[in-house]
Amino acid sequence: MKRKSLGFYLRIYFKILAQDLKSKMSYRADFIISTLGMIFTNLAGFVSFWVMFSNFPSIQGYSYYEILFLYGFSIVSITPAQCMFDNNWNLRQQVYSGDFIKYCFRPINLFFYYESEIFDAKGLGQLVFGIATMIYSYNKLGLDVSALNIVMTIIYLGTASLIMIALQTAGAATCFWTHNSFYVLDLAFKLKDYARYPVTIFSPVFRFLFTFIIPIAFIAYYPSQVILRPADVPLLSWLSPIVGIVFFFLAYKLWMYGATKYNGTGS
């Protein structure tokens, strides 16, 4: 089969996206309520930090606005997983029922075809909130605004997002070998809550776990150091893009391996 070009996949994706958004816009009230709910959920995190820092001047040497920047960074970096890979939550039902077999007969990348079917538009509200939080804290910290910093922020946000996508993808892929993968996927999703804090606040055991085993520290902490503290950047921060790409590649391979072994019985 002839290898498809990137342009081909982009055209297909935007066509699928347009159809999905049209169907969602037919239920505008649901979209608006869901989007507001997402924003208020993240706003609650914003308020919790304010309450916390009204009692403590800093956490492990991190000020209120530095923690707030981490929070905004983590929100933005998990948004692609929220918006573009939300279909992972439906994978276990499709595998169990046997409906997943329909994806196996199209002359297109199986992973792309399945994930592009659903776009969770309410995550866009989360994206706006995260960007606003980053800009607000960035301004309060008095960090340098330059073209280089903006480009680096975009690059490190993009590669950091691959970690959350990889966690969610790997968690969903376990359904190819177990009857109920919900708890694995749910655990992978909930781990994102730890990404909003500096990894240095955890014990050495969890610091190692969140860095080298389940690398959620690369969702916000390590990549954000390049922007937050450019004079003292850890080596792992510079390696964040590589970690994101490698981890996503491994999760993708796991997903594809399970999908290609799928026999359509739902068992």
C-alpha positions as CSV (number, residue, x, y, z in Angstrom):
1,M,0.0,0.0,0.0
2,K,1.3,3.4,-1.0
3,R,2.4,5.5,2.0
4,K,0.1,8.5,2.5
5,S,1.6,12.0,2.7
6,L,1.2,14.4,5.6
7,G,-0.9,16.7,3.4
8,F,-3.3,13.8,2.8
9,Y,-3.7,13.2,6.5
10,L,-4.2,16.9,7.2
11,R,-6.9,17.2,4.6
12,I,-8.7,14.1,5.9
13,Y,-8.4,15.3,9.5
14,F,-9.9,18.7,8.8
15,K,-12.8,17.1,6.9
16,I,-13.6,14.8,9.8
17,L,-13.2,17.7,12.2
18,A,-15.6,19.9,10.3
19,Q,-18.3,17.2,10.4
20,D,-17.8,16.5,14.1
21,L,-18.0,20.2,15.0
22,K,-21.2,20.5,12.9
23,S,-22.8,17.7,14.8
24,K,-21.8,19.2,18.1
25,M,-23.0,22.6,17.2
26,S,-26.5,21.2,16.8
27,Y,-26.5,20.9,20.6
28,R,-25.2,24.4,21.4
29,A,-26.6,24.5,25.0
30,D,-24.7,21.3,25.8
31,F,-21.5,22.7,24.3
32,I,-21.8,26.0,26.2
33,I,-22.6,24.3,29.5
34,S,-19.7,21.8,29.1
35,T,-17.3,24.5,28.1
36,L,-18.2,26.7,31.1
37,G,-18.0,23.7,33.4
38,M,-14.5,23.0,32.1
39,I,-13.5,26.6,32.7
40,F,-14.9,26.7,36.3
41,T,-13.2,23.5,37.1
42,N,-9.8,25.0,36.2
43,L,-10.8,28.2,37.9
44,A,-11.2,26.2,41.2
45,G,-7.6,25.2,40.9
46,F,-6.6,28.8,40.4
47,V,-8.5,29.7,43.6
48,S,-7.0,26.8,45.6
49,F,-3.5,28.1,44.8
50,W,-4.5,31.6,46.0
51,V,-5.9,30.2,49.3
52,M,-2.7,28.1,49.7
53,F,-0.3,31.0,49.2
54,S,-2.3,33.2,51.5
55,N,-0.9,31.0,54.3
56,F,2.5,30.1,52.8
57,P,4.8,32.6,51.1
58,S,6.4,29.9,48.9
59,I,6.5,26.1,48.3
60,Q,10.0,24.6,47.9
61,G,11.3,28.0,46.8
62,Y,8.5,28.5,44.3
63,S,6.5,31.7,44.5
64,Y,2.7,32.0,43.9
65,Y,3.2,33.3,40.4
66,E,5.7,30.6,39.5
67,I,3.3,27.9,40.7
68,L,0.6,29.6,38.8
69,F,2.7,29.5,35.6
70,L,3.2,25.8,36.2
71,Y,-0.6,25.4,36.5
72,G,-1.3,27.3,33.3
73,F,1.5,25.4,31.5
74,S,0.0,22.0,32.6
75,I,-3.5,23.0,31.5
76,V,-2.3,24.0,28.0
77,S,-0.1,21.0,27.6
78,I,-2.9,18.5,28.5
79,T,-5.5,20.2,26.2
80,P,-4.4,18.3,23.0
81,A,-5.1,15.0,24.8
82,Q,-8.5,16.4,25.9
83,C,-9.5,17.7,22.5
84,M,-7.9,15.4,19.9
85,F,-7.6,12.0,21.7
86,D,-10.8,11.9,23.7
87,N,-11.9,8.9,21.7
88,N,-9.6,6.8,23.8
89,W,-12.3,6.8,26.5
90,N,-14.6,4.9,24.0
91,L,-12.0,2.3,23.0
92,R,-12.8,-0.3,25.6
93,Q,-16.5,-0.4,24.7
94,Q,-15.7,-0.7,21.0
95,V,-13.2,-3.5,21.5
96,Y,-15.5,-5.3,23.9
97,S,-18.6,-5.1,21.6
98,G,-16.6,-5.9,18.5
99,D,-17.4,-2.6,16.8
100,F,-13.7,-1.7,16.6
101,I,-13.3,-4.1,13.7
102,K,-14.7,-1.5,11.3
103,Y,-11.6,0.6,11.7
104,C,-9.4,-2.2,10.6
105,F,-10.5,-2.3,7.0
106,R,-9.7,1.3,5.8
107,P,-6.6,2.1,3.8
108,I,-5.4,4.6,6.3
109,N,-3.4,4.6,9.5
110,L,-5.6,2.9,12.1
111,F,-4.5,5.1,15.0
112,F,-5.1,8.3,13.1
113,Y,-8.5,7.1,11.8
114,Y,-9.7,6.1,15.2
115,E,-8.5,9.2,17.1
116,S,-9.6,11.7,14.5
117,E,-13.2,10.6,14.7
118,I,-13.9,12.7,17.8
119,F,-12.8,16.3,18.7
120,D,-13.8,17.4,22.2
121,A,-14.4,21.1,21.5
122,K,-15.1,22.1,25.1
123,G,-11.4,21.6,25.8
124,L,-10.9,24.9,23.8
125,G,-12.3,26.8,26.8
126,Q,-9.6,25.1,28.9
127,L,-7.0,26.1,26.4
128,V,-8.0,29.7,26.6
129,F,-8.0,29.7,30.4
130,G,-4.6,28.0,30.5
131,I,-3.0,30.5,28.1
132,A,-4.6,33.4,30.0
133,T,-3.1,32.0,33.3
134,M,0.3,31.7,31.7
135,I,0.3,35.2,30.3
136,Y,-0.9,36.6,33.6
137,S,1.7,34.9,35.7
138,Y,4.4,35.5,33.1
139,N,3.7,39.2,33.3
140,K,3.7,39.3,37.1
141,L,7.0,37.5,37.2
142,G,8.5,40.1,34.9
143,L,10.0,37.5,32.5
144,D,11.6,38.6,29.3
145,V,9.2,38.8,26.3
146,S,11.1,37.9,23.2
147,A,10.6,36.0,19.9
148,L,12.9,33.3,21.2
149,N,11.0,32.8,24.4
150,I,7.7,32.6,22.6
151,V,9.1,30.0,20.1
152,M,10.6,28.0,23.0
153,T,7.4,28.1,24.9
154,I,5.4,26.8,22.0
155,I,8.0,24.0,21.3
156,Y,8.1,22.9,24.9
157,L,4.4,23.1,25.3
158,G,3.9,21.0,22.2
159,T,6.3,18.3,23.2
160,A,5.1,18.3,26.8
161,S,1.6,17.6,25.6
162,L,2.9,14.3,24.1
163,I,3.4,13.0,27.6
164,M,-0.2,13.3,28.5
165,I,-1.3,12.0,25.1
166,A,1.1,9.0,25.6
167,L,-0.2,8.3,29.1
168,Q,-3.8,8.3,27.9
169,T,-3.1,6.3,24.8
170,A,-1.1,3.6,26.7
171,G,-3.8,3.4,29.3
172,A,-6.5,3.0,26.7
173,A,-4.5,0.4,24.8
174,T,-4.6,-2.0,27.8
175,C,-8.2,-2.8,26.7
176,F,-6.8,-5.0,24.0
177,W,-5.6,-7.4,26.7
178,T,-7.9,-6.9,29.6
179,H,-11.7,-6.8,29.9
180,N,-12.0,-3.5,31.7
181,S,-9.3,-0.9,31.1
182,F,-11.3,2.0,32.5
183,Y,-9.4,2.0,35.8
184,V,-6.0,2.0,34.1
185,L,-7.1,4.9,31.8
186,D,-8.7,6.8,34.7
187,L,-5.5,6.4,36.7
188,A,-3.4,7.7,33.8
189,F,-5.8,10.7,33.4
190,K,-5.8,11.6,37.1
191,L,-2.0,11.6,37.3
192,K,-2.2,14.9,35.4
193,D,-3.2,16.6,38.7
194,Y,0.3,16.0,40.1
195,A,1.8,17.8,37.0
196,R,0.8,21.2,38.3
197,Y,3.3,21.1,41.2
198,P,7.1,21.2,41.2
199,V,8.4,17.6,41.3
200,T,10.8,18.7,44.1
201,I,8.0,18.8,46.7
202,F,7.6,15.0,46.5
203,S,9.7,12.4,48.3
204,P,12.7,11.0,46.5
205,V,10.8,7.8,45.6
206,F,7.9,9.7,43.9
207,R,10.3,12.1,42.4
208,F,12.0,9.1,40.7
209,L,8.7,7.6,39.8
210,F,7.3,10.8,38.2
211,T,10.5,11.4,36.3
212,F,11.7,8.1,35.0
213,I,8.8,5.6,35.2
214,I,5.6,7.6,34.7
215,P,7.1,10.9,33.5
216,I,4.4,13.3,34.5
217,A,7.1,15.8,35.7
218,F,7.6,16.4,31.9
219,I,4.1,17.6,31.5
220,A,4.9,21.0,33.1
221,Y,7.7,21.0,35.6
222,Y,10.8,20.2,33.6
223,P,9.8,21.9,30.3
224,S,8.6,25.1,32.1
225,Q,12.0,25.5,33.8
226,V,13.5,26.6,30.4
227,I,11.1,29.6,30.5
228,L,10.8,30.2,34.3
229,R,14.5,29.9,35.4
230,P,16.7,30.2,32.3
231,A,19.8,30.8,34.4
232,D,19.5,27.5,36.1
233,V,18.0,24.9,33.8
234,P,18.3,21.2,34.7
235,L,19.6,18.9,32.0
236,L,16.3,17.0,32.0
237,S,14.5,20.2,31.1
238,W,16.5,20.5,27.9
239,L,15.8,16.9,27.2
240,S,12.0,17.3,27.6
241,P,11.2,17.4,23.9
242,I,13.1,14.1,23.3
243,V,11.3,12.5,26.3
244,G,8.0,13.6,25.0
245,I,8.6,12.2,21.5
246,V,10.1,8.9,22.7
247,F,7.3,8.3,25.2
248,F,4.6,9.1,22.6
249,F,6.2,6.8,20.1
250,L,6.3,3.9,22.6
251,A,2.6,4.5,23.5
252,Y,1.7,4.6,19.8
253,K,3.5,1.4,19.1
254,L,1.7,-0.3,22.1
255,W,-1.7,0.9,20.8
256,M,-0.9,-0.2,17.3
257,Y,0.4,-3.6,18.4
258,G,-2.8,-4.3,20.4
259,A,-5.0,-3.0,17.5
260,T,-3.3,-5.2,14.9
261,K,-3.7,-8.2,17.1
262,Y,-7.4,-7.5,17.6
263,N,-9.5,-10.3,16.1
264,G,-13.0,-8.7,16.4
265,T,-14.4,-11.1,18.9
266,G,-14.6,-8.5,21.7
267,S,-13.0,-10.9,24.1
